[in-house]
């Protein structure tokens, strides 16, 4: 459910988003978090995410590029991080362009312009059924403006394509995912996702692996026992900080499969910034890590220059 008790893709929500994005944001934020939204002087972490969501990242060309899977892969190569990319079988403009006869038994398809628009085909899947299911899924995915759907405008300029990637799981078990939050260039905390597709669990941790249960949100369940800290954690934190350097905040997601690190995606406004924490203090703790003042000035100066240039023309 979304603002005003309606789903984000329902007619009333679509009209509200189009006529007044800031009104929709305020209503959605209140409905999902229970708090009033202060956009002019954001105090909470989640409020700062709302400013970045509506005004910051949509006006940052690099953020727009890295929100997309093709752009992130290009950027990773520019930084010399090609070895951390999930092996790909290609990026295709339409589902019909995918050479399924050349794909292995197990594979993963992902829309390049969105988050969560995926199809995981594990070993042992019925080939024809998987192809038909994917055709139906991606007909919807590629025709959806994800930025308009979620009111995360930085997604809208990204060309909708499909990337086919190597399946990283073992059997039907998917690898753990490490979602590292980088605030003003420093990796501060993360959550670990395990059991995806079976008994999914989310463990909230500080970057030194100290539990951070206050930041559990939206009713998600943690593991009965926190998994051990992987020896690759320091390297993942280093990579996250390198990739996130140009931004005040971004979450950088990695898979860890058979001891190898794979970059998955960069998420600039996690859960659209509408997180309802188990403990409200987590919103303020993370806000203390996040200073957006310099970035606000940078974006506002850039917009003024752009508007002045347009008037001159």
VENLIN-V699826 format. One line per field, one symbol per residue. ss: DSSP state (A for helix, B for strand, O for the rest). psi: psi as a letter, one per 40 degrees, with the letter a starting at -180 (. if undefined). A space follows every 50 residues. Layout:
ss->???
psi->???
This chain:
ss->OOAAAOOOOOAAAAAAAAAOAAAAAAAAAAAAAOOOOOOOOOOOAAAAAA AAAAAAAAAOAAAAAAAOAAAAAAAAAAOOOAAABOOBBBBBOOAAAOOA AAOOOOBBBBBOOOOOOBBBBOOOOOAAAAAAAAAAAAAAAAOOOAAAAA OOAAAOOOOOOBBBBBOOOBOOBOOBBBBBBBBOOBBBBBBBBBOOOOOO BBBBBBOOOOBOAAAOBOOOOOOOOOOOOOOOAAAAAAAAAAAAOOOOBB BBBBBBBOOBBBBBBBBOOAAAAOOOBOOOAAAAAAAAAOOOAAAAAAAA AAAAAAAAAAAAO
psi->iaifeiideidddddddddgdddddddddddddeiihgddghdidddddd dddddcddehdddddediddddddddddeffdeeihhieihhdideehgd eeiidhihhhheeihegihhgiieihdddddddddddedddeehgdddde fgeeddehhhihhhihheihbehiiihhhhhhhfehhdiiihhifhecgh ihhhiideehigddehifeihiidhhiihieedddddddddddedeidii hhhiihhfehhhhcihhdghfeefhhidhdddddddddehhedddddddd dddddddddddd.
